[in-house]
Amino acid sequence: MVLLSLTLSCSKGLWEQRSECPSAFVMDFSGVSEDVESLDLWIVNSESGEVLHCGRVVPYNYSNPMKLQLKRGLYSWYLWGGVGKATEVVSQHTEPVALKKRENLSADSLWFAKGTVDARGEETIVESAVLAKEFINCKFRLRGGLLAGETLQLICYGTTVGYSMEGALMGGVSHTLVEGLQGSDGICETEFRLMRQSAYKGLKLTLLISKPQGNPATLAEIKLGEILKEIGYDMMGELRDIDFTVDASLGLLTINVKDWNQTYDVNIEF
């Protein structure tokens, strides 16, 4: 087995010399799927509050544990997977570390794990990374007799703008914009991702039709959060992917949640 030793430039709490560092912290990534594009690890000294950003692990190294030398003390670790172009990592001396969604972009496929380390005497501490899914893959279909030749815009208004490093949701209004959708043969399809949402109220989908001149016209507004709450979708539990199908001719929204043996029909207005 190969151990990845990480050299840090920000390392007041992490030490290279064994005489000063009686504890070895080993992070086991073997349970992480290679579908998770990258991992970012933070370690915090629980006594001083100092944040140590320990760097990035890429998928070809997931089979190799990472070994860090820890000075005596108590620590917390936070592991984020899938941080990409849609996520801004905010790290300033005057503010806590945060991961914020960039406006208008579909959310990254984020994963999260955390734990604590007591390095006050143990010689070797092994932690396994078990990641929780922090995103929802959404597939949106629109059918009906009003799409031929139209240019459509789909906007999702969310209730989460990001996460703290520790995994707490940061509430606020976020936007995911999918534009330039062309109706063809009476069917239009697109996909987008949502972060875990901090509230049901305020989560909505707005469908617009672009006009050659002037602002787009609203075709429909769907109170998505209230509908998901009504059917029992738990935003604080295991996040399951969702398919939405809107039939404009019938004024009907059909919802299919992955691994649920039931579909839900909701009347909507156009």
N, C-alpha and C positions, 0 to 999 in steps of 0.2 A: 504494500500500500504506500502511495506517495503522499506526503504531507506538503501542503503549500504554506511556506513561511512568508508572512507579509511584512515588508519593511515600511515603516510609516514616517512621514515627515511631520506629523501633528501629534507626537507621542509622548506627552508628559506622563500619562498613566500607563503606558505600555513600554516594556523594557526588553532589551536584547540580552543582557547579561543574566545568566542563571542565578548567580549569587544574590542578585537584587530582586529576583522574580521567582518565588517558589512554586508558582502555579502555571500550568500549561492549559490554555483554553483551546479545545478542539471543536470546530464546527463541522458537522457531517452534512453534506449536501446530497447524499446518495438518493434520498427520496424525492428530490426535485426533478420535475419533468424537463426534458430538453426543450419543450415548447416554451418555457419561460426564458425569454431572450437574454436576460442578464439579471444579476443580483447586486444590490448595493447594501453594504453593511455599515451600521453605526454602532458604536459602543459608548455608553455614558457612565462615568464614574458617579455612582449613586450618592456618594458623600459630598463631593465637590461640585457636582452638576456639570463638570466639564464634558463636552461632546467631542468624541474622537471619530472622525470619518475615516473608516478603514479601507475604503476603496471598493472596486467592482470585481465581480467574479463572472466569467463568461461561460456559456454552456459546456464547452469541451473540458472544463475543469470541475464539473459537478461531481464526477466520480471520485475526485480527490478531496479529502478533508482539508480544512485550513487550520493551521496551528498558530496561535498567538501567545506570546509571553505576557503575563499580567502581573503587575505589581500587586502586593497584598491590598485587598479591599473588596468592596461590593460594587457590582456593575450590572447594568441592564444593556441588552442588545436588541437591535431593531433591524429587520431584514426586509427590504423591499425588492420585489421582482418586477421586471418588465417596464422599468422607467425608460421612456423614450421621448420622442419629439413633442408629444402632446402634454408632457409634464415638465413644469419648471421647478427645479429644486432651489428653494430659497434658503440661503444660509448666510446670515449676517451676525456680527458681534452683538448687535442690540436686539435681535429677534431670535426666537427658537427656530430650529430647522423645520421647514414645511415643504410639502409636495403639492403644488398648485396646478390645476388643469389650465392649459392655455385656451383662451377664448376661441370659440367657433370650431375647434378641432374635436373630432371624436376622441374619447378618452383612451388612454393607453390600457393595455391588458395588465393591470397591476395585481400583484400578489403580496401578501404580508405575513410575517411571523415575528414573534418577540419572545424574550425570556430574560431570566436573571442569572447572574453568576456570582457565587460566593467564593472569592479567591483569597480568603483569609487564612487558609491552611491546607486545603486540598492540593495534592501534587498535580493531578490531572483532572480536568473537568471536560466532559464530552456533552455537547448539545446537538440535537438533530433538528434540522430545518423542516418544519411542517407548515407549508404555506396555505393561507386562506385566500380564496378568490375574492377580489375586490372590484369586480366589474361585471356588467351584464351585456352580453352580445344580443343586439336587437336586430331583427329582420323585419322590414316594413314593406308591405305590398299594398298597392292601390289598384283597384279595378273599377270599371264602370264606363259609361258612355261619354265622359267629358275630357278624355286625355289626348285625343288625336291632335298632334301638332303642338301641344301645349308644353311650355317649359315650367317645371314645377320646382318649388323650394320647400324643404322640410326643415323646420327649426324645432329643436327640443330644448325646452327651458327646464334646467335642473335646479335642485335645491342644495347641492354640494359644490363648493369651489375647490376643494382639495382635502388634504389630510395633514395632521401634525406628524412629525417623525414617529411619535409613539402610536400612531394609528387612529387617533381621534378625528372624527369628521369635522370639517370646517364648513359651517352653513353659509349660504349665500346663493345668489342667482348666477347660474352659469348657462352658457349657450353652446349648443352643438348644431352646426349648420351644414346641411346637405343641399347643394343647389345645382342647377343645370340638369335636372332629371328630365328625360324625354319620355313622354307617353308613347307606347307602341302597342298596337293590337289590343288596346283596352286594358293593358296591364303595365304597371310600373313597379320596380323592385329596387330597394337599396338596403344597406346595412350600416349600423353605427353602434358605438359602445357607450354605455353609461357607467359612471362610478356608482358605488353604493350611495344611496340618497339619504340625506339627514331628515327629510320630512316628505310626507305624501302630498300635502297641500302645496301647490305651486309647481309640481312636476306636470308638465303638459307638452303636447305636440301641436304645432301649428303648421298647417299645410297651406301654401300660397301658390297662386298662378302668376307668373311674370307677365307684364304687359310691355308692348313696344315703347310706350311712353308712360311716365308716372310710376308710382309705387306699385308693388305687387298687390294683388287682391287676395284677401283671405278666403280660402275655400272651406276650411273647417278648423275648429280648435277642439282638441280632445283633452279632457282633464284626466290625464293618464294616471297620476298619483292616486286620485280618489278611486279610480276604477281598480287599480292594483290592490289598494287597501280593501276594497269591497270583496274581491275574490280571495283574499287571504294571503297575498304575496308578502313575505316577511323580509323587509329591507335590512333587518339586523341579523338575519340568519344566513343560511347558505344561499348564495345568489345563483339563481338558475336563469338560463338564457330564455328569451321570449320572442315569439313570432307574432306580429300584428298584421292582420289583413283587413283593409277597409274596402267595402263595396259601396261605391258612391251611388249606384243606381238603387240600392236597397236602404241606404243610410244605416249601414251595419258595420260594426267593428267586431272582428273575431280574434280572440286572444288564445294562444297556445303556449303554455309554459313547459319547458323541457322536463321530461320525466313525470309530468302530471298526466294522469289518464283521463283528462277531461278538457274540453274547450269551452270558452265563454263567449257569448254573444252579447253585445251592448249596442243599443240604438244611439246613433249620433245624427246631428243635423248638418246640412250643407246649405 
